[in-house]
Structures are given as structure tokens and as C-alpha cells.
Amino acid sequence: MASRFIQNSFHQQESQRPSRALSEHQKSRSEKGGQKVHHKSHASHHYNPLVIPCDWVLAENHAKARRVARELEVENQSTCPCCGYSIERTDLEFDCDPLEMKFLGSGFPLFYMFIKYCIFILVEFWLLKGMFCLATDLMGDYCYNQEKIKIQDQAHHSIHDHLNQQHHHKHKSDNSICGGSLWHFVSLANVYDREDIRNLQSNLSLVVVFANMVSFLFFRKAQRSIDIEVDESQLTPSDYTICVKNIPKLNEDYKEVLKNIFQNYAADGRELSVTKIVLVYNLDEVIELEEALKEMIREKQEYLLENGMNFTDFKVKQLDEKLESLEQKIHQKEHELFINKEKFAGIAFISFLTEEMKQLVLQHNPHTSWERIKAFFNHGLTGDVKEKGLIFEGHKLYVEEAPEPNDVDWEFIHIQTGQKVKARVIAWSISISFMAGCFFLIWFLSELAERMNEQVEEQEKKGIKDSLTQTIAFLTSQSISWTVVFFNKFVIGKVYHLIVDLEKISNKTKFNISFARKQSVALFINTALISLVIDFYLTGNVIGKGGFIYNESNVFLLNAFIPPIVWFVDPWSIQKDYQRQKQQKNVKNCVLTQQEANEIMEMPDYSQAKRYGDIMKTMWFTFFYGDIIPLGILFSIMGLTLYYFVDKYNVLRRRTIKESLSKHLSIEMIEMLELIIIFTGIGNTVVSSILFGEVKWQDFIIIIIGVVYILLPMEDISSVLFPLEQKDEVQTYYEAEEYFNTDYDRENPVTRREILHEIAKKK
């Protein structure tokens, strides 16, 4: 969300664009029966996020409160006046069990379990097939025997011409000419003439696929078990709350109407108890005013820098008066939203006295995607009043599990479906254009490398050895893999973060799911598919010098070790340290607001979706090309193991967590991971058909199995095979409320000021 400068002291929003949907502060959760969070309300009355010059002591305390560490269970804790989090914290040990990070929510234990299972699946691939493929490839002699290469070149020339005509492409190189580098000796190229070995390898692919399918079932069970364990150890508002959508516009009191409906009619006549209703409003006008406020603050900062730090200057006082007036206007606009029924967005968060009541409402009010699609084209009205569920004023009320309060993006939750569809079409168009640009960049490098290698070969035939030309050819060939890896690491993540931000997604878990999906696909296309199209269909250089096997082997190696090394060096932290030191050395001329000082003292943000994207790309890439380059499996195992430890270290010591993600992200990532079954079959089929002119029946079977497996409801099947009991919260909402670090009314920008003022008075 846009930065909200005018919020009450604690629970201050601290994000700035463009990372809107990842910008909420992660509220650490209280343990059941654990220490309550104590806010010092007197500090909140003096905190001003707009004040210039800033107080660096406050900023340092804020950084302490924001670090990833458990709160100390002591009375009268010191708290940060801007966000309300305890300053006194205790670090977790680096080698701690990821379950100890459950105070951050289930997302982090689930994420580290995800990496462990990915490593396990890769080890399974290596033991069942990879070792055998590497051993048999080493036993081959195709790339050693140059005379044999020439004979095979002549023998396969007619086949090669047939393939050229079949694909209607002009190949510049002969697929059967082996480049003879180290990578070729440990790849499928070295058994180019051994169909018997390739048949054995194909049989093992079926074994790997069946082993993967069994592993995925246990993987899902383990993830559900972790989520249940974390959920039962935490008390959060979402345990008692549903989200209701498609509420019609009324001239009545929405809260009273909804309270009556959900207390008396939401569970087949059973009487329920509603404890709180929080309505969602259209914030467009407030956001526009806040942008104007930010612009005015920038104007004040620029004037102070240009004219000296004179806070008694007439112009500065004028700007202060305008800022105060604009703040009051924002407060007034928020109050108008609260009382103006026209600004209601048709969405409400409704909390019940017990979790059992919430579950009853969810069970008795199902809906389908098809129902929502029909309602969308019918202006929200349902076409069949006999449909199961709550139908009010012709609108079916869509009841869902509520996300955590700080998982909601209040800036976008009110956006209508039509607007979101348009935004996502634009986002996809930009995404496709970006990937087209990546394709042409790699194609250009591939063409350049191909020409340089041809020039070197021509010189060698003439007996000329030009070291400069050879060096340029070598560096050009290397530049392809280096460009792919570094482009993936530093460019694609940022670009797709901005693209997904355009989609106006209503909560951060959904944002991360969309981000992880798009980034994973983009990374995979950039890493695997673009090279495949260029080397197989455009240059025709598959197993030759500087060709497909050479480039993809380099990518395997670089992809395994460059990301964890860069992640360990952490240039983002170095950059943040530099910015921090620069501002602190220039205290006399520092024009940062208190909020900006707080932000600069924080560690860099952590994005779990980016991490999932990195891992997914590695898994897809490895299973797509693991058969042709078996050594790549070993590289990926080592790379992910390093990645696990480096990422955990960075989270515990060098990052600020601003995400509160649900289990749905992990479930979605498992769904995507299961695509490795299809990728195994497709990868093998593409390589065999183009390189050897054949399609193995085993690969065809694998593709069919993969498609069927993906279409099956594997989460439901896993639940039936491995049933796990999840107990409802036994405490009532009112008993649990004192342990909540936040709630929907405290996060809602329209109601936050009033609610926090009431809490401050009580304390």
C-alpha cells in the first residue's frame, strides 16, 4: 500500500512504492498462553512520522523492533512508538529448527520444508537414474573418436537433411558433430551411437517418475502437518473470521443487516454469535490525497537542502501549514468514507465468537467459480435463487476463509473484477513483450558465438592458430550462460515484481502466488526453452562446439553456485548499509522524515516469492535436461543445499520480514513442482526427436502420466490417504483477542485511527 503518513503511533504503515503488495509489516504472532504484547501508549502521543529532522535513536529502536527475533516474555516491554513492536528480542540460533520460526507464521517453516523436499527429490533422481546416466555416458567413446565422428557425420548427413526439411529450418551445424569439450564427455552426446544405453536410460525415467509421485504425496502430508502444528500454537484473528463478498448496496446499516443474517441464517437456523464486523471501503480518494502529501514532503525536503536547514523560514512554515491542512483533509475523507454508504466496496470481514461457528458458516455456504463468473456478467446478481447459500437482495453472498489482517492489501481489495481483468491483461502483455526481448538478446549472443566458432574452425582447417580469435570465441560462448544466470538473478525478479504489482491483487499471499508463478515460468523460459529453440531450430548446434549441450552445462554449473554466492555476499545489504552510513554522517543536513529514517535503519525487505521462483526454476530445469546432462543433477543438489543455509542465515540476521503468508502459497508451489513429471517426458522427447530422430514410448507414457497426475485433486487424495486432525480453537474470540498483535479494524485504513485511539486510552 501507499505509505500512510497520518497513522496513529503504533501500527504505522512503513512501505513505499513500488513494492506495494509486499509492503505490510509482518506482525509476529503470540504463542497460545504466551506473553501478551504490551504497548506503551504514552509514547504514541508524541510520535510524528513526518517530523524533520528525524530522531536517530527512535529509528535505531525501530530497527531493533523490526529484526527477525522472538519477543522476550517480560512485563512492561519497551516498544517502538511507530509500529508497536517490542524492542527487546532474542535471536534464534542459526541452526535452529525452522519450526522455531513459527512466530513469523506458517509460511517460513513451510518454505524451508519445501527446500528440503526439493533436495530429497533431486537426490532421488540422482540415485535412481543420474548416477547410471553419468556412468554410461563416461563409458561411451563417441566424442573421443574423431574418426568415428567423421564416419557418423557422413552416415547421418541424409538424416540431418531430412530433419531440416521436416522442420523447415536452415541448420548451420550438423547435430552429429561432437564439440569434444569436457561437458560433452559427461553428457548424452558421448553415447550418440549407443541406442541400447539410451533405451536403458529411458526405462529408468519411468522409475524416477513413479518415485516422484509417491514422494509428492508424503510431501503434501508433511506440509499439512506443519501448517496444523503452527496454526494450533498461534492465536490470530483469521481463526475466527470469514470474508464475505458480493454484498449489495443498501440504504441501511450494513453492520446491523450482516449481523442479523450471519447470526440467524448462515448455518441452517443455528444461532451464532457475531463479535465484530469490519467493512471494506473504496480508498481511491484517500490514496490520491496521500500521494499529494508525499509530494509536498518532497518539496519541503528539497527546499531545506537548497536553502539551509532553517526551520523558521517563512516558506518552510507555509509548507508545514499546508501539510497539516492536508493531513486534516485526509482524516476528514476517511471519516466520510466511514459514514458514506456509497463508498462501501461490498466486502466485509465478519468474526464469530468461536472457531467452530466460523467453520459452520464456511461449510453451509459453499460457492463455485462458475457461480461467480455468471454473477460477474449479471452485475452481481445470481441467476438461480434456489442455489445453496445465502442470497440477499438477489446477490449470493460469497463466503471465504479470511486472510490474516496484515495479509490484506487494503489499497486493492475494493477493486472491481472488471478492473482487475483489464489490469491483468496489460500485465500479461508486458510480460510477453519482456520475454520476447530476452529471446532476441540470447539469439543475438548465440548467433555471434556461432559465427566466431565457425571462424575459428576455418582458421584451424587452414592451419592458422589465432589466439585472439579463439579467446573472443570462447568468451562469446561463455557470455550466453553468464548472461542468462545474471539476468535471471538481477533483472527478472524486479521486472516481474513491477508487472504483478499492476494486477491490483487483494492480498499478499495471492500476490506472492502470482509473482512466484510468473517468475518461475519466466526464469524457466529464459534458462531452458529459449536456448532450446535457438540451438535446436535456428543455429542447429546441439552437441557441437559452443552449442546447446555446452551452453546448458555451463548454465547448470552457474545456476547452482552463482545465486547462493550472490545471496551470501548480499549486495542489497551492502547498498542499504551505504545509504544508512551516508545519512548518519550528514546528520546536520539530513532532511529525512522520521518514517524515512525508520525505513533506512531496517534491514532490506525479504521476498519469499522470489526465493520460490529461484527454486522452482532449478527444479524444472534439472528435470527437463537432467537426462541429457546428468552431472547437472549433482550441481543442482549442491546448489539448493547451499541456498538453504544462506537463505536461512539471511532471514535470521540480514532481513526484515514484511510478509504474512498463508499455507496457500506453499500448496500452489507444490502444484507447480509436480510439473516436473511432465517436464521429464517433454524434455526427453524433444531431445530424442531432434537429436536422434526418434521418440521413446517411455517418454510418451511419462507425459500422459504427468497430465493425468496434474489434473487429479492431489491435495484431496493426500488428505484421504493421510488424514490429519485439526482442532478448533477452544478459546473464544474475546479470550483470544488480548493476544492478537493486530486485527482487521486496526489494519483497515478507514477505521485504524479511531480503533488505535481507543486502545491507547484503555492502556
Secondary structure, 3 states (H helix, E strand, C coil): CCCCCCCCCCCCCCCCCCCCCCCCCCCCCCECCCCCCCCCHHHHCCCCCCCCCCCHHHHHHHHHHHECCEECCCCCCCECCCCCCECCEECCCCCCCHHHHHHHCCHHHHHHHHHHHHHHHHHHHHHHHHHHHHHHHHHCCCCCCHHHHHHHHHHCHHHHHHHHHHHCCCCCCCCCCCCCCHHHHCCHHHHCCCHHHHHHHHHHHHHHHHHHHHHHHHHHHHHHHHHHHHHHCECCHHHHEEEEECCCCCCCCHHHHHHHHHHHCCCCCCCCCEEEEEEEECCHHHHHHHHHHHHHHHHHHHHHHHHCCCCCCHHHHHHHHHHHHHHHHHHHHHHHHHHCHHHEEEEEEEEECCHHHHHHHHHHCCCCHHHHHHHHHCCCECCCCCCCCCEECCEECEEEECCCHHHECCCCCCCCHHHHHHHHHHHHHHHHHHHHHHHHHHHHHHHHHHHHHHHHHHHHHCCCCCHHHHHHHHHHHHHHHHHHHHHHHHHHHHHHHHHHHCCCCCEHHHHHHHHHHHHHHHHHHHHHHHHHHHHHHHCCCCCCCCCHHHHHHHHHHHHHHHHHHHHHHCHHHHHHHHHHHHHHHCHHHCCCCHHHHHHHHCCCEECHHHHHHHHHHHHHHHHHHCCCCCHHHHHHHHHHHHHHHHHHHHHHHCCEECCCCCHHHHHHHHHHHCCHHHHHHHHHHHHHHHHHCCCCHHHHHHHHHHHHHHHCCHHHHHHHHCCCCCCCCCCCHHHHHCCCCCCHHHHCCCCHHHHHHHHHHHC
